[in-house]
Amino acid sequence: MQAFLTTLIMVSIMLLCAVPGYVLVKAGAVKADNISAFSKVLMYICQPALTLYSFNKADFTRELGINLLIFFAVITFVQLLFLGLFFFIFRKKQHDIKYRITTVATVLSNCSFLGVPLLEAIFPLSPNVAAYSMMYFLSMNLLGWTLVSAVITHDRKYISVKTVFINPAVLSIAVALPFFFTGFKISAENGQFLGQLDNMIMILGKMTTPLCMIIMGMRLATVRIRSLFTCGLQYLAVAINQIVFPLCALGILMLLHVDKELMLCMYIMCACPVASVVQNYAEILGEGQDIAANTVLLGALFSIATLPVLALLI
C-alpha cells in the first residue's frame, strides 16, 4: 500500500508540472513552433546531465555490474519483441504515420524523465536504482535513434553504425562509465570545483522531469481536448504500453529468477506512461507530431490510475 500511495502522489505532482506549459502557450508567451526547441534542450542537455547524475550516485560492485548487463539485455529483448510484434501486426498499414507512431508508442516508456524520481521515492535508501534507469534509457535510446526513428520516418537510413554510437544517450553514458567503474565521484570530496560541477549536473539532471511535463503541457495547449479521447489507436498504445508491457516484462524476470531490486526497478519503469521521447522524436523528425503528442498526453493522464494500481503488485 505504501508503494501505491507514493506512486499516486508522485504521478499527481508530476502532472501538475504540465500546467505552466499549458498556460504559457495559451497566453501566447510561447508559440507552438517553439516546442521542438524545448524538446532539444531536454534531450541534448538535461537528459545527459541526468545520466551523469545517476551514475555518480551509484557505487560500482561486480554484482551490480553483472545485474546492469542482465537488465540491459532483458529490457532490450522485451522492447524488440514488442516492436517486432506490432510492426508485424500493422505491416500493411505502415504507410500511415498513425500506425507507425502507435507501433513505437506500445514500447517506449518514460523510464528516465519520470522513472528516476519515482524510483528514488519508492527506494530512498538504494543509490543503485538510478543506474538501472540509465541502462533502460540507454537501451531505449539505442533503439530510438535507430530502429524507432526508421519506423517513424519509414526511412532505413537511420539504421546505421553511426547513429548507434553518435547520439546523446550513448555519448553521455560513455562519459559517465569511467567515473562509475573507477569509483571516482564528481563531488566536493574531490575539490571545490568538482563540488560545484556536481551541483550543476544535479540541477540540470533534475530539470528533466519538470521540463518534460512542461513540454507536455505546451503540446496539450495546441491540441483539441476531444482528439485525446476519440482515437482508438491511442487507447491501444496506452493499454499495451502501460499494462501489458510491464506485466510481460515482470513475467520474464520472474522466470529468470533475477535479483529482486533489478526486477522491481524494471517493472516500475516499464509501467511508466508512454515516453515523452515519442513526442520528442516526432518533433525532431518532423512526422506524426499530433498523434504522438495525443498518445503521450493520454498515457500521462491514465498513468494516475495505471501506475499506482500496478505498484500494488510490488
C-alpha positions as CSV (number, residue, x, y, z in Angstrom):
1,M,0.0,0.0,0.0
2,Q,2.9,2.3,0.7
3,A,4.1,1.9,-2.9
4,F,0.6,2.7,-4.1
5,L,0.4,5.9,-2.1
6,T,3.9,7.0,-3.0
7,T,3.3,6.4,-6.7
8,L,-0.1,8.1,-6.7
9,I,1.4,11.3,-5.0
10,M,4.5,11.4,-7.3
11,V,2.4,11.0,-10.5
12,S,0.0,13.7,-9.4
13,I,2.8,16.1,-8.6
14,M,4.4,15.4,-12.0
15,L,1.2,16.0,-13.9
16,L,0.8,19.4,-12.1
17,C,4.2,20.4,-13.7
18,A,2.4,20.4,-17.0
19,V,0.2,23.3,-16.0
20,P,2.8,26.1,-16.6
21,G,3.5,24.9,-20.1
22,Y,-0.2,24.9,-20.9
23,V,-0.6,28.4,-19.6
24,L,2.4,29.7,-21.5
25,V,1.1,28.6,-24.8
26,K,-2.5,29.6,-24.1
27,A,-1.3,33.1,-23.1
28,G,0.8,33.4,-26.3
29,A,4.1,33.6,-24.4
30,V,5.4,30.5,-26.2
31,K,4.4,29.7,-29.8
32,A,3.6,26.2,-30.9
33,D,6.5,26.3,-33.4
34,N,8.9,26.7,-30.5
35,I,8.0,23.5,-28.7
36,S,10.6,21.4,-30.6
37,A,13.3,23.7,-29.3
38,F,12.4,22.9,-25.8
39,S,12.5,19.2,-26.7
40,K,16.0,19.6,-28.0
41,V,17.1,21.2,-24.7
42,L,15.6,18.3,-22.8
43,M,17.2,15.6,-25.0
44,Y,20.6,17.2,-25.6
45,I,21.3,18.9,-22.3
46,C,19.1,17.8,-19.4
47,Q,19.0,14.1,-20.2
48,P,22.8,13.7,-20.5
49,A,23.1,15.6,-17.2
50,L,20.6,13.1,-15.6
51,T,22.8,10.2,-16.9
52,L,25.9,11.7,-15.2
53,Y,24.0,12.4,-12.0
54,S,22.5,8.8,-11.9
55,F,25.8,7.0,-12.3
56,N,27.6,9.4,-10.0
57,K,25.2,8.3,-7.2
58,A,25.7,4.6,-7.6
59,D,28.6,2.6,-6.2
60,F,30.1,0.1,-8.6
61,T,30.5,-3.5,-7.5
62,R,31.0,-6.7,-9.5
63,E,27.4,-7.8,-8.6
64,L,25.9,-4.5,-9.7
65,G,27.9,-4.6,-12.9
66,I,26.5,-8.1,-13.8
67,N,23.0,-7.0,-12.8
68,L,23.2,-3.9,-15.1
69,L,24.2,-6.1,-18.0
70,I,21.4,-8.5,-17.3
71,F,19.0,-5.6,-17.0
72,F,20.2,-4.1,-20.3
73,A,19.9,-7.5,-22.1
74,V,16.4,-8.3,-20.8
75,I,14.9,-4.8,-21.4
76,T,16.4,-4.7,-24.9
77,F,14.9,-8.1,-25.7
78,V,11.4,-7.2,-24.4
79,Q,11.4,-3.9,-26.4
80,L,12.5,-5.6,-29.6
81,L,9.9,-8.3,-29.0
82,F,7.0,-5.8,-28.8
83,L,8.4,-3.6,-31.6
84,G,8.6,-6.6,-33.9
85,L,5.2,-7.9,-32.9
86,F,3.3,-4.6,-33.6
87,F,5.3,-3.8,-36.7
88,F,4.1,-7.2,-38.0
89,I,0.5,-6.6,-36.9
90,F,0.5,-3.2,-38.6
91,R,2.7,-4.3,-41.5
92,K,0.1,-3.5,-44.2
93,K,-0.6,0.0,-42.7
94,Q,2.9,1.2,-42.1
95,H,2.4,3.9,-44.8
96,D,0.1,5.6,-42.4
97,I,2.0,7.7,-39.8
98,K,-0.7,6.9,-37.1
99,Y,0.2,3.2,-37.2
100,R,3.9,3.9,-37.2
101,I,3.6,6.1,-34.1
102,T,1.4,3.5,-32.4
103,T,4.0,0.8,-33.1
104,V,6.7,2.7,-31.2
105,A,4.4,4.0,-28.5
106,T,3.5,0.5,-27.4
107,V,7.1,0.0,-26.3
108,L,8.8,3.3,-25.3
109,S,8.4,4.1,-21.6
110,N,9.1,7.3,-19.7
111,C,11.7,5.3,-17.8
112,S,14.1,8.3,-17.2
113,F,12.1,11.6,-17.0
114,L,9.5,10.0,-14.7
115,G,11.2,6.8,-13.7
116,V,14.2,8.3,-11.9
117,P,12.2,10.4,-9.4
118,L,9.7,7.6,-8.9
119,L,12.4,5.0,-8.2
120,E,14.1,7.4,-5.8
121,A,10.8,8.0,-3.9
122,I,10.0,4.2,-3.7
123,F,13.6,3.1,-2.9
124,P,15.0,6.1,-1.0
125,L,17.8,4.0,0.6
126,S,19.1,2.5,-2.6
127,P,21.6,4.6,-4.7
128,N,21.7,1.9,-7.4
129,V,18.1,2.4,-8.7
130,A,19.1,5.4,-10.8
131,A,21.9,3.4,-12.5
132,Y,19.3,0.8,-13.5
133,S,17.1,3.5,-15.0
134,M,20.1,4.7,-17.1
135,M,20.6,1.2,-18.6
136,Y,16.9,1.2,-19.5
137,F,17.3,4.7,-21.0
138,L,20.4,3.6,-22.9
139,S,18.6,0.6,-24.4
140,M,15.6,2.7,-25.3
141,N,17.7,5.4,-27.0
142,L,19.9,2.9,-28.9
143,L,16.6,1.7,-30.4
144,G,15.1,5.2,-30.5
145,W,17.8,6.9,-32.6
146,T,18.0,3.9,-35.0
147,L,15.1,1.5,-35.3
148,V,12.4,3.7,-33.8
149,S,13.5,6.7,-36.0
150,A,13.4,4.4,-39.0
151,V,9.9,3.3,-38.2
152,I,8.6,6.8,-37.6
153,T,10.1,8.2,-40.8
154,H,9.7,5.0,-42.9
155,D,13.4,5.5,-43.9
156,R,16.1,2.9,-43.2
157,K,18.9,5.5,-43.3
158,Y,18.6,5.8,-39.5
159,I,19.7,2.2,-39.0
160,S,23.5,2.7,-39.2
161,V,26.6,2.2,-37.0
162,K,27.0,6.0,-36.8
163,T,23.5,6.6,-35.2
164,V,24.1,3.7,-32.8
165,F,27.2,5.3,-31.3
166,I,26.7,9.1,-32.0
167,N,23.7,10.1,-30.0
168,P,23.2,11.9,-26.7
169,A,22.4,8.8,-24.7
170,V,25.4,6.8,-25.7
171,L,27.8,9.8,-25.5
172,S,26.7,10.8,-22.0
173,I,27.0,7.2,-20.7
174,A,30.4,6.9,-22.3
175,V,31.4,9.9,-20.3
176,A,29.8,8.6,-17.1
177,L,31.0,5.0,-17.1
178,P,34.8,5.6,-16.5
179,F,33.9,7.5,-13.3
180,F,31.4,4.8,-12.4
181,F,33.8,1.9,-12.9
182,T,36.7,3.6,-11.1
183,G,34.6,4.8,-8.2
184,F,35.7,8.4,-8.7
185,K,33.0,10.8,-7.7
186,I,32.3,14.2,-9.1
187,S,31.7,15.7,-5.7
188,A,33.0,18.3,-3.2
189,E,35.1,15.5,-1.6
190,N,37.5,15.7,-4.6
191,G,37.7,19.5,-4.7
192,Q,35.6,22.7,-4.7
193,F,35.4,22.8,-8.5
194,L,34.1,19.3,-8.7
195,G,31.6,20.1,-5.9
196,Q,30.2,23.0,-7.9
197,L,30.2,20.9,-11.1
198,D,28.3,18.2,-9.2
199,N,25.7,20.8,-8.2
200,M,25.3,22.0,-11.8
201,I,24.9,18.4,-13.1
202,M,22.4,17.6,-10.4
203,I,20.3,20.8,-11.2
204,L,20.3,20.1,-14.9
205,G,19.5,16.5,-14.4
206,K,16.7,17.2,-12.0
207,M,15.2,19.6,-14.6
208,T,14.3,16.6,-16.9
209,T,11.1,15.8,-15.1
210,P,9.6,19.3,-14.8
211,L,10.8,20.3,-18.3
212,C,9.4,17.1,-19.8
213,M,6.0,17.8,-18.2
214,I,6.1,21.5,-19.2
215,I,6.6,20.4,-22.8
216,M,3.7,18.0,-22.4
217,G,1.6,20.9,-21.1
218,M,2.6,23.1,-24.1
219,R,1.6,20.4,-26.5
220,L,-1.7,19.9,-24.7
221,A,-2.5,23.5,-25.3
222,T,-2.1,23.1,-29.0
223,V,-4.5,20.1,-29.5
224,R,-8.2,19.8,-29.3
225,I,-9.1,18.1,-26.0
226,R,-11.6,16.0,-27.8
227,S,-8.9,14.5,-30.0
228,L,-7.3,12.9,-27.0
229,F,-10.2,10.6,-26.4
230,T,-11.6,9.8,-29.9
231,C,-8.8,7.7,-31.5
232,G,-8.8,4.0,-30.8
233,L,-5.2,3.6,-31.7
234,Q,-4.1,5.9,-28.8
235,Y,-6.1,3.8,-26.3
236,L,-4.4,0.6,-27.7
237,A,-0.9,2.1,-27.4
238,V,-1.5,3.2,-23.9
239,A,-3.1,-0.1,-22.8
240,I,-0.2,-2.2,-24.3
241,N,2.5,0.2,-23.0
242,Q,1.2,0.7,-19.5
243,I,-0.4,-2.6,-18.7
244,V,0.6,-5.5,-21.0
245,F,4.2,-4.4,-21.5
246,P,5.2,-4.2,-17.8
247,L,3.3,-7.4,-16.9
248,C,5.1,-9.2,-19.7
249,A,8.5,-7.9,-18.5
250,L,7.7,-8.9,-14.9
251,G,6.7,-12.4,-16.1
252,I,10.0,-12.8,-18.0
253,L,12.0,-11.6,-15.0
254,M,10.3,-14.0,-12.6
255,L,11.1,-16.9,-14.9
256,L,14.8,-15.8,-15.0
257,H,14.9,-15.5,-11.1
258,V,16.9,-12.3,-11.2
259,D,17.8,-10.0,-8.3
260,K,14.7,-8.6,-6.7
261,E,15.8,-5.0,-6.8
262,L,16.6,-5.4,-10.5
263,M,13.2,-7.0,-11.1
264,L,11.2,-4.3,-9.3
265,C,13.1,-1.4,-10.9
266,M,12.5,-2.7,-14.4
267,Y,8.8,-3.4,-13.6
268,I,8.2,0.1,-12.3
269,M,10.0,1.7,-15.2
270,C,8.1,-0.4,-17.7
271,A,4.8,0.7,-16.0
272,C,5.7,4.4,-16.5
273,P,3.5,6.1,-19.1
274,V,4.2,6.3,-22.8
275,A,7.6,8.0,-23.2
276,S,7.7,11.7,-23.9
277,V,10.5,10.9,-26.3
278,V,7.9,9.5,-28.7
279,Q,6.7,13.1,-29.0
280,N,10.3,14.4,-29.0
281,Y,11.3,12.1,-31.8
282,A,8.2,13.1,-33.8
283,E,9.0,16.8,-33.2
284,I,12.7,16.4,-34.2
285,L,12.0,14.1,-37.2
286,G,9.0,16.3,-38.3
287,E,6.4,13.5,-38.7
288,G,3.4,12.4,-36.6
289,Q,3.6,15.2,-34.0
290,D,-0.1,15.3,-33.4
291,I,-0.8,11.6,-32.9
292,A,2.5,11.3,-30.9
293,A,1.5,14.2,-28.6
294,N,-2.0,12.9,-28.1
295,T,-0.8,9.4,-27.2
296,V,1.8,10.7,-24.8
297,L,-0.8,13.0,-23.2
298,L,-3.4,10.3,-22.9
299,G,-0.8,7.9,-21.4
300,A,0.2,10.6,-18.8
301,L,-3.5,11.1,-17.9
302,F,-4.1,7.4,-17.5
303,S,-0.9,6.8,-15.5
304,I,-2.5,8.4,-12.4
305,A,-4.6,5.2,-12.3
306,T,-2.4,2.5,-14.0
307,L,0.9,3.2,-12.2
308,P,-0.4,3.1,-8.6
309,V,-2.6,0.0,-9.3
310,L,0.4,-1.9,-10.9
311,A,2.5,-0.7,-7.9
312,L,0.3,-2.8,-5.7
313,L,2.0,-5.9,-7.1
314,I,5.3,-4.9,-5.5
